[in-house]
Amino acid sequence: METTRSKAGIAFVLTVLAAVLFTIAGTQRVTPAHPGQRTYEAACAACHDVGAYGAPRAGNTHDWAPRLARGEQSLYTAALTGRNSSGDRLMPPRGGNPRLSDAEVKAAVDYLVARSR
């Protein structure tokens, strides 16, 4: 019997795999304008560009308003430790890449917030 938790785990693995494949397929050797852009594109864009698993969409002020109201530290904490809310909201710690440093994750958050104000 498949549980909700195992379905979420499968969905998470597929999301991370899709992000990696999209990154490999679309990699261009261009210096990013923002220090967090490359990390965002590699670890965050697969969900935040389309709102997958309840992710607030990049550039959508309506999605981001309540999160921005909670403050920068709340956003950093969510990105570093992840979110596993009930329902269809799922965010892996560090965008699914445990090798990212705290500074890289925070820079990606800053980039995403700058696009979403």
N, C-alpha and C positions, 0 to 999 in steps of 0.2 A: 504494500500500500504506500503510495507516494504522499508525503506530507507537504503542507504549505512551506515548511522550512526548506525541504529538499528542492521544491520548485523554485523558491527564491534563490537557492544556491546555484541551481542550473542556470537561471536567468542571469545571475551575477557573472558566472563564468563566460556565458555567451556574450554578455555586454563587454567585458574586458577583452575577449578575443576579437570582437568586432572593432573595438577601438584600436587595438594593435594592428589589425589588418588594414583599416582605413588609414592609419598613420603611415604604415609602410607604403601603401599604394599611392598616397598623396604627398609624400615627403618631397619638399623642395628645399634647396640649400639657400635660404634667404634669412638674413639676420632679422630676428623679430624686433618690432618697434618697442615692445614692452618686455621687461625681464621675465614676466610670467607667461608670455604668449606660447612659447614652445612647450612648456609643461602643460598648459591648458589644452593645447591641441593634441598632445600625446595621451593625457590621462583623463581629461574632463569633457572634451568636446562631444564625444560619442553620445553622452547622455544630455548634457546641458544645451547642445545645439538644437535638440528636438524635444526636450522635456521627458525623456525616457524615465520610467520608474518614479514619476512625480518630481523630477529634478526641475528647479526653476530655470526657465529658458534664458539663455544669454541674450541680453538686449531687451528683455521684456520687463518693463518697469512695474507692471502689475504683479508679476510673479515675485519680483525682488523686494517690493516695498515692505512687506512685513518682516522679512529677513534683515533688511538694512536697518530697520527700526530697532532690532535687538542689539545692534552694534557689531563692530569689526571683530572683536574677540570671539563672539558667538559664532561667526562665520568661520574663523580660523579653527575653532574647536571642532565644529561639524566636519570640516574638510580633513582635519588630522585624525579624528577618531571615528568618523563615519556616522551614518544614521541608519537605523533599522527599525523604522516605525511600523505600526500595524497598517494593514492594507497594502497598497502597491508602492509605497515609498521605500526606496532602498538606495543607500549610498555607501560604497565601500570606503574604508579608511584610505586616505592618501590617493583617492581616485583609483584604487585597485593596484597601485604600484608601491609596495612597501619600501622600495629603495629610494624613494623621493625624500629629500631632507625636509625638515620643518620649513626652512627658508624657501625652498622650491614650491612647496605647497602654498605657503602664504603669498608668494609672488603670483601664483596662478589664481588664487582668490582675489587678489588686488586687480589683476587683469580682468577677471570676470565681472567684478563689481564696477570697474571703470566702464565696461561695455554696457552695463545694466542700470546705470543711474538715470 
